[in-house]
Amino acid sequence: MTDMQSNIFVFVVLPLAFLVFCTYVFVYTRRISARIHKMEGPGGRLDSLEAGIAAAMEQRSVKSARTR
């Protein structure tokens, strides 16, 4: 690897790969957070696992009813 190629790799490719990875992690965690907030419901808290599952199933059934 020449000096120019190594400089391009270190100063362009590696920072770009890091930026892409951080963006993916940020977007993924926001999607998960949004799903959790949807499952929490109007009370703003998830009392039990069953309540969260019921809320998620209710949302899914409402979405499928709208598309039909």
Steps between C-alpha positions, in 0.01 A plus 500: 500500500643833405513799727211668314282188522563462872415868559174464308411188696577656839349844439208420268394135509526434874317819609233438238450141623477628859244762399286242318512267801404777746214611276367144482515460878327836553217421256455147637478614863248773407280239328514273805427794729200600287363145517534496878318834529219367282465193720498706818166648413333811638616439858861532395609190682516132427352325802571147389624297210146380431374858474771582249424193292128578507564859392726388216247242382221760514701742287577227252132403471400865454755541221384184324136607530582834334676338206216261422 
